[in-house]
């Protein structure tokens, strides 16, 4: 019984620490190359030339006008490929 309890505790602690690294925000600044309204996916080409595909969520700030930003500079803050906010860049 003690072994089962110890094993259960070890598993619970290891699963809890697996999520401890979450919460890292990524900022993509560059040109909004495309926006797919059907899948709510936008593609941002960064200043370094690399493209990032980011999905809008119902809670994304600034999502209502993203279709008007195609071809313009944007700043997108995201976490795990899901956008937290979208804003026109400078």
N, C-alpha and C positions, 0 to 999 in steps of 0.2 A: 504494500500500500504506500509506503514511504517513497519507493522508487517511482511509482506512478504519479504521485503528487510532485516530486522533484522534476520529472520529465515534463509534466504539464506546465509547471512554472517556467522551465527553460524555454519551452516552445512559445509560451505567451510573451516572454520578455524579448525573444528574438524577433517575433512578428511585430512587436511594438517599435523596436528600434529600426526596422526596415523602412518605416514611414517617417523617421526623424529627419531625413534629408529633404523632405518636400518643402515647398514654399519659396524656392529660388525663382526670382523674377528675371526675365530676359527682356532687354530693350532692343528692338529692331528699328533702326532709323535708315531711311532710304526712300526709294520710289515705289509707290504702289503700282505694280505691274498689271495685276488683274484681280477681279473680284467675281466669284461665282455665287450668285444669289441663291441658287438651288441648294448648294451644299454649305453655304455661308462660309466659304473658304477664301481667304485673300492671300496673295503672293506678294511679298515685299522683297525687292532687290536692294540689298544693303550697299553701303558706300564701298565695301570691299568687293562688290560684284557677286556675292553669294546670295542666292534666293532662299527665302524662308516661307514655308506654307503654314498659315495660322488660321485656326477656326474661330469664328465668332460664337459667343454664347448668349443666352438671354440676358445675362447681367453685364455684358460688355458695354462700357461707357463709350459714347461717341459712335456706336454702331449704326445709328439711324441714317447718317449721311455718308457712309463709307463708299457708296457707289459713285458719288460725285468727286471722290478723291483719286480715282484711277488716273495714273500718269503724273500725279503730283507727289511732293515730298510728304512723308508721313512719319509718325513716331508711334510704334505699337509696343505696348508692354504686355507680356504674356507669361504664362506658367504652364509648362508641359504641353505646348502647342495650342493652348486655349487663350484667346485674347482677353485681357482685363480691361484695356482701354486702347482706343484708336484716336489719334489727333493729327491735325494737319501740322506738318513740320515747317521748319524755317527755310 
